[in-house]
Amino acid sequence: MRLHPGIGFVFLIGSATAQDLQSLYAPAPPPNSAFVRVINTTAVPVTATMNAKVTNAPKSGISAYVVVPQGNITAKSGLTSVGLPVSAGKFYSAIWNGKTFKLVPDLSADDRAKALLTVYNLSKAPSLDLKTADGKLSVISAVKPGESGNRAVNGITVDLAAMNGPKVLATFKGVALERGNAYAIVVTDTGSSLTVSSTAK
């Protein structure tokens, strides 16, 4: 892996399907449930609650999904309390910037024949591209700051590179993309680290 100074990368692997998440809970979540995780863009770990359910995200990292009821939920961290609207059966990331939460919808890996790749550009990089490491194939293109991009791909083991224009910011060697799983690359301005963790198991 090759990192550009001052840019932090978090590579997070996990399934984001309701079927897989339901296997974690007994009994299974009720049909009006939504699934929310925290993406932490700061340089310090954060503990947050989503409707009183505690979840922890490492610095420049991501938490596991927690199950919440549909409707308006309350996201809290420290003295901050924010209402967030969520819908049944949907997946969300609550992006924490150290002051407040911003809710963004996530796609779920519903196609069991494909792997789902998502890139979150939470940095100041004006445009972020995910390509094969040799630069020949574009996987996800032109992700603007504060936005995400995604693509369903075939199951394969591949070397990937996160790029800002022609500049290679980071490379990820031997990424095993498994069908039915969701993979997220989070790019922030804090730290310079690569973390692999499960968001659903």
N, C-alpha and C positions, 0 to 999 in steps of 0.2 A: 504494500500500500504506500502511495506517495502523497504527502499532504502539503498544501500550500500554507505557509505561516499565516496565522491569524484567522483561518477559516476552520470551523469545527464540523465534523461529519459524524453522524450517528446512523449506523446501518442496522436496521431492526427487522427481524424475521419472525413471522408468525401467521397463523391462520386467522382469517377474519370472516369466518362463516358462522351463521347462527347455529348450525348443527354442531360444529366443534365447540363453540362456546357453551352450548347447553349441556355438553358432557361434563362440564366443570361444576355444575350446580345440581343439587338434589334437594327438593324437586327442581325440574326444569323451570326456567323463567316463564312467567305468564305471557300470554300472547300479546299483551300491550307493552312489552318491554322494548327499550332501546339500549344501545351499547355505546359507552363514552370512555375515551382514554384521554390522558393529558400529554401534550408535547411541551416540554420545558425548553425554552430558548435561552435560559440564563445560565450563568457559570456556577450556580450552586444548586444542590438538590432541592426539590419542592415536594411538600406533602399537601395534598388537596383532598377535599371531600366533594363528592357528587351525590347530593341528597343524603348526606351523612355517611356515605360509603367512602372509606379512606382509600386513597391510591397514592403511590409514590413514584415520582419520575426523577431519574438522576440528572445531573447537570448536562445540558445539551442533549437530553434523552427523552424517553417515552415510557409511559406506564402501560400496564395491562388494561384491557377494557374492563369496565364494571357495568353491571346490569342496573338500569334505572327504569322507572315507569315513564310512559309517554307523557307529554305535556311540558309544563315549565318546571325545570329542575333548578336547584340552587347549587352553584359551584362556589366553593370557599377555599381561600388560602390566606392564612394570617388574618388581617383585618379586611381583606377584600371579599365581598360577597356579590355574586352576579347571577341573575336569572338567565337560563338558557332554554330555548324551546327545542324539544326533541320529539321525533315521531316513532311510532311502533315499528319494530323490525329494522330500523336504520342504525348505521354506525357513524360515529362522530369523533373528531379530535378537538379537544379544548386546548387551544394554544395559549400558554402562559408566558407573558413577556416580563414578568416581575412586578407588574402593576395590575393587570386584569387578564381576563380570559376572552379569547375570540373563538367562536364555535365554527368549525368547518365540517362539511359532510365527507365521509369516507365511502369509497366503494367497498363492497364485500366480494370475496372470491366465490361467486355463485357458480361460475363455470368450472366444474371439476376437471375438465380437460385442459385447462389453462392455468398458468401462474399469473397473478396480478402484481405488477410493479407500480409503485407510486413514489414520486419525488416531491418533497416539500422544500421550496426555496424560502427559508426563513432567515436569509442573509441579506446583505446589501448588494450581492452580485446582481447586475442588471438583467442577466438572462442565464439560465442554467440548462445544460443539456446532459442527458445520459446517453452514452454511446458504448459500443463495444470498445475494449481497451485499445484496439488497433486503429480506432477512429473511422473505420469503414462503414459501420452501420449505426444509424441513429435510432435509439430506442424511444426516448421521450425528448421532445424539443421545446426550447424557448419558454421555460417556466420562469415567470416574472417573480420579483420579490413579493412575499406574502401569499403566493399562490402555490398550487400543486398541479402536477400532471400525472397521468397514469396510462398504462397500456397492459393488455392481456397478451401473454407470450406463451410459447410452447415450453414444456418442461425441458430444461437443458442446463448443463454446467458451462458457465461462460465467464470471461473476464470483462468487467465493466469499468467505465471511467466517467466521473462527474466532471463536466467541463464548463468553463466560462469563456465563450468564444473559442479560440484555438488553444487556450491555456488549459492544461490538464490539472485539475485541482486535487483529485484523488483517484486512485485506482483500487478496484476490489477484485482480487484474484480468486478464481475457482468458485464463483457463486453458484451453488446448486439450486436452481429454480425448480421447485416441485409443483406438479399440477395440483390445483385446488387450494394452494396457499397464497397468502398475500405478503408482499415484501415492501418495506418502506425505507427510503433513503431520506434522511432529514439533514439539511444543510443550514447551519447557523453561523453567527459571527463570534461565538464564544468557544474558546478552547480549540484543541486540535486532537481529536480522539475518534476512534472507531469502536463502537460498541455493538455487540451482537446479542440480542435477547429475544425471548419469545413474548409476543403480545397476546397470546391466547391459550397457552398451555402451562 
